[in-house]
Amino acid sequence: MNKSERINIISRILDEQYKETPVPLDHRDPFTLLIAVLLSAQCTDERVNKVTPLLFEKASDPEEMRKLSEKKIYGIIRPCGLGPQKSKAIKNLSNILVRDYEGRVPSDLIELEKLPGVGHKTASVVVSQAFNKPAFPVDTHIHRLAQRWGLTNGKNVKQTEKDLKRLFPKEDWQKLHLQIIFWGREFCQARECWGLECKICKTCYPKRKSKFKHKKP
């Protein structure tokens, strides 16, 4: 089976399983999405969605958020992990948004990546889900699934992102990003499927007998 055939199979299975792709992080606008995505680093979406209502009750825009102390922010977001770094980033990026962007979250990927605590993946999620711009955010799990499914030989998420963007139509990037996340959580977990159990893995590689060995990101 060649790569083009695998791509068609993957797209078909994902479309059949996930006809709708709701954004898993609860938010009201670009700012609250930005904060939620920042908090989701090394934390589950479920936990973030329990914490953000408490935070946004205190401050739901950059002007309000910058008035909170780091200690206050930390006290709320602590269950998400990495609290000191995240609370400092939230405080500082809120100051920058008010000072340099009139309190608005920039829709430009490069501008977003300049903000404290905002890496390429976080910025990609925001431009895609808040501003509906083409982006294909790739985290470690998506990177591993792309390897299992024969879509990339990349050793890091940066190369995998380039490969996925090249293989799939731009208008499908946002949908596919979420579909792959949902599939990975439900059927092709990082430490369970190993390229042997889920429908996509078995269909794309029916003769695979041993666990797939990932190239570390």
BALOBA-1460 file (C-alpha; in Angstrom, 3 decimals):
// residues 217
<rec num="1" residu="m" x="0.000" y="0.000" z="0.000"/>
<rec num="2" residu="n" x="1.490" y="3.349" z="-1.029"/>
<rec num="3" residu="k" x="1.286" y="6.629" z="0.869"/>
<rec num="4" residu="s" x="-1.491" y="8.043" z="-1.300"/>
<rec num="5" residu="e" x="-3.665" y="5.016" z="-0.534"/>
<rec num="6" residu="r" x="-2.952" y="5.351" z="3.180"/>
<rec num="7" residu="i" x="-3.896" y="9.032" z="3.098"/>
<rec num="8" residu="n" x="-7.236" y="8.207" z="1.484"/>
<rec num="9" residu="i" x="-7.922" y="5.479" z="4.050"/>
<rec num="10" residu="i" x="-7.003" y="7.720" z="6.980"/>
<rec num="11" residu="s" x="-9.150" y="10.602" z="5.709"/>
<rec num="12" residu="r" x="-12.122" y="8.304" z="5.085"/>
<rec num="13" residu="i" x="-11.978" y="6.643" z="8.495"/>
<rec num="14" residu="l" x="-11.567" y="9.937" z="10.324"/>
<rec num="15" residu="d" x="-14.432" y="11.563" z="8.399"/>
<rec num="16" residu="e" x="-16.690" y="8.602" z="9.148"/>
<rec num="17" residu="q" x="-15.846" y="8.642" z="12.848"/>
<rec num="18" residu="y" x="-15.822" y="12.407" z="13.396"/>
<rec num="19" residu="k" x="-18.331" y="14.233" z="11.242"/>
<rec num="20" residu="e" x="-18.048" y="17.211" z="13.576"/>
<rec num="21" residu="t" x="-14.876" y="18.523" z="15.207"/>
<rec num="22" residu="p" x="-15.760" y="20.749" z="18.173"/>
<rec num="23" residu="v" x="-12.935" y="22.639" z="19.840"/>
<rec num="24" residu="p" x="-12.207" y="20.643" z="23.032"/>
<rec num="25" residu="l" x="-11.120" y="23.652" z="25.111"/>
<rec num="26" residu="d" x="-13.974" y="25.815" z="26.372"/>
<rec num="27" residu="h" x="-13.521" y="29.490" z="25.473"/>
<rec num="28" residu="r" x="-15.408" y="32.654" z="24.610"/>
<rec num="29" residu="d" x="-13.016" y="34.536" z="22.365"/>
<rec num="30" residu="p" x="-9.383" y="34.547" z="21.150"/>
<rec num="31" residu="f" x="-8.030" y="35.661" z="24.527"/>
<rec num="32" residu="t" x="-9.757" y="32.980" z="26.575"/>
<rec num="33" residu="l" x="-8.733" y="30.373" z="23.984"/>
<rec num="34" residu="l" x="-5.123" y="31.556" z="24.159"/>
<rec num="35" residu="i" x="-5.105" y="31.193" z="27.937"/>
<rec num="36" residu="a" x="-6.786" y="27.783" z="27.776"/>
<rec num="37" residu="v" x="-4.280" y="26.463" z="25.224"/>
<rec num="38" residu="l" x="-1.387" y="27.799" z="27.283"/>
<rec num="39" residu="l" x="-2.758" y="26.011" z="30.347"/>
<rec num="40" residu="s" x="-3.201" y="22.751" z="28.408"/>
<rec num="41" residu="a" x="0.554" y="22.176" z="28.152"/>
<rec num="42" residu="q" x="1.224" y="18.899" z="30.007"/>
<rec num="43" residu="c" x="-2.372" y="18.944" z="31.238"/>
<rec num="44" residu="t" x="-5.627" y="17.377" z="30.068"/>
<rec num="45" residu="d" x="-8.304" y="19.436" z="28.358"/>
<rec num="46" residu="e" x="-10.788" y="18.144" z="30.918"/>
<rec num="47" residu="r" x="-8.813" y="19.639" z="33.783"/>
<rec num="48" residu="v" x="-8.267" y="22.906" z="31.941"/>
<rec num="49" residu="n" x="-12.018" y="23.199" z="31.348"/>
<rec num="50" residu="k" x="-12.583" y="22.858" z="35.094"/>
<rec num="51" residu="v" x="-10.038" y="25.559" z="35.934"/>
<rec num="52" residu="t" x="-10.706" y="28.226" z="33.302"/>
<rec num="53" residu="p" x="-14.230" y="29.155" z="34.497"/>
<rec num="54" residu="l" x="-12.745" y="30.031" z="37.878"/>
<rec num="55" residu="l" x="-10.002" y="32.092" z="36.271"/>
<rec num="56" residu="f" x="-12.246" y="33.859" z="33.762"/>
<rec num="57" residu="e" x="-14.697" y="34.719" z="36.505"/>
<rec num="58" residu="k" x="-11.909" y="36.844" z="37.964"/>
<rec num="59" residu="a" x="-10.528" y="38.102" z="34.643"/>
<rec num="60" residu="s" x="-11.749" y="37.342" z="31.131"/>
<rec num="61" residu="d" x="-9.765" y="39.894" z="29.124"/>
<rec num="62" residu="p" x="-6.167" y="41.171" z="29.118"/>
<rec num="63" residu="e" x="-7.005" y="44.388" z="30.983"/>
<rec num="64" residu="e" x="-8.600" y="42.485" z="33.848"/>
<rec num="65" residu="m" x="-5.979" y="39.740" z="33.824"/>
<rec num="66" residu="r" x="-3.036" y="42.112" z="34.086"/>
<rec num="67" residu="k" x="-4.492" y="43.482" z="37.311"/>
<rec num="68" residu="l" x="-4.338" y="40.085" z="38.997"/>
<rec num="69" residu="s" x="-1.153" y="39.182" z="40.815"/>
<rec num="70" residu="e" x="0.879" y="36.183" z="39.721"/>
<rec num="71" residu="k" x="0.111" y="34.682" z="43.130"/>
<rec num="72" residu="k" x="-3.630" y="35.033" z="42.535"/>
<rec num="73" residu="i" x="-3.395" y="33.505" z="39.066"/>
<rec num="74" residu="y" x="-1.230" y="30.688" z="40.379"/>
<rec num="75" residu="g" x="-3.721" y="29.902" z="43.120"/>
<rec num="76" residu="i" x="-6.397" y="29.282" z="40.495"/>
<rec num="77" residu="i" x="-4.415" y="27.483" z="37.780"/>
<rec num="78" residu="r" x="-2.260" y="25.330" z="40.063"/>
<rec num="79" residu="p" x="-4.170" y="22.082" z="39.224"/>
<rec num="80" residu="c" x="-3.012" y="22.431" z="35.606"/>
<rec num="81" residu="g" x="0.648" y="21.947" z="36.534"/>
<rec num="82" residu="l" x="3.653" y="24.149" z="35.803"/>
<rec num="83" residu="g" x="1.821" y="26.832" z="37.758"/>
<rec num="84" residu="p" x="4.692" y="29.270" z="38.400"/>
<rec num="85" residu="q" x="5.718" y="29.409" z="34.728"/>
<rec num="86" residu="k" x="2.162" y="29.577" z="33.434"/>
<rec num="87" residu="s" x="0.995" y="32.241" z="35.888"/>
<rec num="88" residu="k" x="3.993" y="34.416" z="35.034"/>
<rec num="89" residu="a" x="3.368" y="33.958" z="31.305"/>
<rec num="90" residu="i" x="-0.339" y="34.813" z="31.643"/>
<rec num="91" residu="k" x="0.437" y="37.962" z="33.621"/>
<rec num="92" residu="n" x="3.172" y="39.100" z="31.231"/>
<rec num="93" residu="l" x="1.345" y="38.375" z="27.975"/>
<rec num="94" residu="s" x="-1.706" y="40.240" z="29.299"/>
<rec num="95" residu="n" x="0.482" y="43.275" z="29.950"/>
<rec num="96" residu="i" x="1.917" y="43.040" z="26.438"/>
<rec num="97" residu="l" x="-1.505" y="42.671" z="24.799"/>
<rec num="98" residu="v" x="-2.736" y="45.819" z="26.537"/>
<rec num="99" residu="r" x="0.454" y="47.766" z="25.892"/>
<rec num="100" residu="d" x="1.184" y="46.766" z="22.299"/>
<rec num="101" residu="y" x="-2.029" y="45.350" z="20.802"/>
<rec num="102" residu="e" x="-4.822" y="47.482" z="22.288"/>
<rec num="103" residu="g" x="-5.919" y="44.509" z="24.364"/>
<rec num="104" residu="r" x="-6.487" y="42.271" z="21.351"/>
<rec num="105" residu="v" x="-4.911" y="38.918" z="20.576"/>
<rec num="106" residu="p" x="-2.981" y="39.164" z="17.295"/>
<rec num="107" residu="s" x="-4.132" y="36.831" z="14.527"/>
<rec num="108" residu="d" x="-0.637" y="36.590" z="13.043"/>
<rec num="109" residu="l" x="1.324" y="33.453" z="13.885"/>
<rec num="110" residu="i" x="4.673" y="35.231" z="14.213"/>
<rec num="111" residu="e" x="3.239" y="37.920" z="16.472"/>
<rec num="112" residu="l" x="1.618" y="35.298" z="18.687"/>
<rec num="113" residu="e" x="4.882" y="33.403" z="19.058"/>
<rec num="114" residu="k" x="6.482" y="36.545" z="20.504"/>
<rec num="115" residu="l" x="4.180" y="36.410" z="23.526"/>
<rec num="116" residu="p" x="5.486" y="34.851" z="26.770"/>
<rec num="117" residu="g" x="4.640" y="31.166" z="27.113"/>
<rec num="118" residu="v" x="3.326" y="30.916" z="23.550"/>
<rec num="119" residu="g" x="5.195" y="28.428" z="21.394"/>
<rec num="120" residu="h" x="4.564" y="27.478" z="17.786"/>
<rec num="121" residu="k" x="1.989" y="24.798" z="18.601"/>
<rec num="122" residu="t" x="-0.020" y="27.085" z="20.886"/>
<rec num="123" residu="a" x="0.077" y="29.888" z="18.327"/>
<rec num="124" residu="s" x="-1.020" y="27.492" z="15.582"/>
<rec num="125" residu="v" x="-4.019" y="26.352" z="17.620"/>
<rec num="126" residu="v" x="-5.089" y="29.943" z="18.252"/>
<rec num="127" residu="v" x="-4.838" y="31.128" z="14.639"/>
<rec num="128" residu="s" x="-6.684" y="28.012" z="13.501"/>
<rec num="129" residu="q" x="-9.463" y="27.811" z="16.074"/>
<rec num="130" residu="a" x="-9.908" y="31.469" z="16.979"/>
<rec num="131" residu="f" x="-9.267" y="33.112" z="13.613"/>
<rec num="132" residu="n" x="-10.053" y="30.263" z="11.191"/>
<rec num="133" residu="k" x="-6.692" y="30.563" z="9.454"/>
<rec num="134" residu="p" x="-5.012" y="27.491" z="7.926"/>
<rec num="135" residu="a" x="-2.708" y="25.841" z="10.456"/>
<rec num="136" residu="f" x="-1.858" y="22.270" z="11.412"/>
<rec num="137" residu="p" x="-0.754" y="22.194" z="15.057"/>
<rec num="138" residu="v" x="1.323" y="19.120" z="15.835"/>
<rec num="139" residu="d" x="2.005" y="17.875" z="19.334"/>
<rec num="140" residu="t" x="3.970" y="14.801" z="20.372"/>
<rec num="141" residu="h" x="0.968" y="12.478" z="20.096"/>
<rec num="142" residu="i" x="0.050" y="13.620" z="16.573"/>
<rec num="143" residu="h" x="3.738" y="13.265" z="15.681"/>
<rec num="144" residu="r" x="3.705" y="9.650" z="16.876"/>
<rec num="145" residu="l" x="0.485" y="8.801" z="15.034"/>
<rec num="146" residu="a" x="1.840" y="10.301" z="11.826"/>
<rec num="147" residu="q" x="4.862" y="8.022" z="12.189"/>
<rec num="148" residu="r" x="2.707" y="4.949" z="12.883"/>
<rec num="149" residu="w" x="0.564" y="5.712" z="9.837"/>
<rec num="150" residu="g" x="3.532" y="6.191" z="7.518"/>
<rec num="151" residu="l" x="2.884" y="9.886" z="6.916"/>
<rec num="152" residu="t" x="6.282" y="11.150" z="8.055"/>
<rec num="153" residu="n" x="9.837" y="10.062" z="8.685"/>
<rec num="154" residu="g" x="10.461" y="13.214" z="10.666"/>
<rec num="155" residu="k" x="12.307" y="12.960" z="13.954"/>
<rec num="156" residu="n" x="10.586" y="16.042" z="15.382"/>
<rec num="157" residu="v" x="7.203" y="17.779" z="15.399"/>
<rec num="158" residu="k" x="8.477" y="20.557" z="13.151"/>
<rec num="159" residu="q" x="9.266" y="18.173" z="10.294"/>
<rec num="160" residu="t" x="6.046" y="16.227" z="10.870"/>
<rec num="161" residu="e" x="4.031" y="19.446" z="10.604"/>
<rec num="162" residu="k" x="5.680" y="20.212" z="7.257"/>
<rec num="163" residu="d" x="4.934" y="16.696" z="5.998"/>
<rec num="164" residu="l" x="1.285" y="16.765" z="7.049"/>
<rec num="165" residu="k" x="0.765" y="20.166" z="5.459"/>
<rec num="166" residu="r" x="2.254" y="18.864" z="2.249"/>
<rec num="167" residu="l" x="0.125" y="15.700" z="2.207"/>
<rec num="168" residu="f" x="-3.303" y="17.108" z="3.050"/>
<rec num="169" residu="p" x="-5.315" y="19.966" z="1.464"/>
<rec num="170" residu="k" x="-4.997" y="23.275" z="3.309"/>
<rec num="171" residu="e" x="-8.762" y="23.533" z="3.748"/>
<rec num="172" residu="d" x="-8.697" y="20.268" z="5.753"/>
<rec num="173" residu="w" x="-5.886" y="21.129" z="8.165"/>
<rec num="174" residu="q" x="-8.037" y="22.437" z="11.012"/>
<rec num="175" residu="k" x="-10.483" y="19.539" z="10.823"/>
<rec num="176" residu="l" x="-7.733" y="16.921" z="10.545"/>
<rec num="177" residu="h" x="-5.807" y="18.318" z="13.485"/>
<rec num="178" residu="l" x="-8.832" y="17.809" z="15.729"/>
<rec num="179" residu="q" x="-9.824" y="14.476" z="14.176"/>
<rec num="180" residu="i" x="-6.361" y="13.042" z="14.790"/>
<rec num="181" residu="i" x="-6.426" y="14.301" z="18.380"/>
<rec num="182" residu="f" x="-9.814" y="12.658" z="18.980"/>
<rec num="183" residu="w" x="-8.754" y="9.417" z="17.296"/>
<rec num="184" residu="g" x="-5.519" y="9.268" z="19.266"/>
<rec num="185" residu="r" x="-7.331" y="9.712" z="22.562"/>
<rec num="186" residu="e" x="-10.027" y="7.167" z="21.768"/>
<rec num="187" residu="f" x="-8.386" y="4.477" z="19.658"/>
<rec num="188" residu="c" x="-4.642" y="4.979" z="19.180"/>
<rec num="189" residu="q" x="-3.272" y="5.993" z="22.547"/>
<rec num="190" residu="a" x="0.396" y="6.783" z="22.910"/>
<rec num="191" residu="r" x="1.126" y="3.775" z="25.138"/>
<rec num="192" residu="e" x="-1.504" y="1.269" z="24.043"/>
<rec num="193" residu="c" x="-2.013" y="0.853" z="20.303"/>
<rec num="194" residu="w" x="1.665" y="0.956" z="19.250"/>
<rec num="195" residu="g" x="0.555" y="0.630" z="15.632"/>
<rec num="196" residu="l" x="-1.112" y="-2.751" z="16.177"/>
<rec num="197" residu="e" x="-4.624" y="-2.271" z="17.555"/>
<rec num="198" residu="c" x="-6.678" y="0.546" z="16.012"/>
<rec num="199" residu="k" x="-8.558" y="0.380" z="12.711"/>
<rec num="200" residu="i" x="-6.290" y="2.878" z="10.964"/>
<rec num="201" residu="c" x="-3.086" y="1.110" z="11.977"/>
<rec num="202" residu="k" x="-4.439" y="-2.320" z="11.076"/>
<rec num="203" residu="t" x="-5.846" y="-1.153" z="7.741"/>
<rec num="204" residu="c" x="-2.743" y="0.757" z="6.669"/>
<rec num="205" residu="y" x="-0.331" y="-1.938" z="7.872"/>
<rec num="206" residu="p" x="-2.166" y="-5.284" z="7.985"/>
<rec num="207" residu="k" x="1.094" y="-7.257" z="8.075"/>
<rec num="208" residu="r" x="2.660" y="-5.351" z="10.957"/>
<rec num="209" residu="k" x="3.361" y="-7.833" z="13.774"/>
<rec num="210" residu="s" x="5.596" y="-6.016" z="16.251"/>
<rec num="211" residu="k" x="5.237" y="-2.725" z="18.092"/>
<rec num="212" residu="f" x="6.088" y="0.338" z="16.054"/>
<rec num="213" residu="k" x="9.279" y="2.047" z="17.234"/>
<rec num="214" residu="h" x="8.886" y="5.826" z="17.238"/>
<rec num="215" residu="k" x="11.607" y="8.255" z="16.375"/>
<rec num="216" residu="k" x="11.864" y="10.533" z="19.357"/>
<rec num="217" residu="p" x="10.813" y="14.174" z="18.795"/>
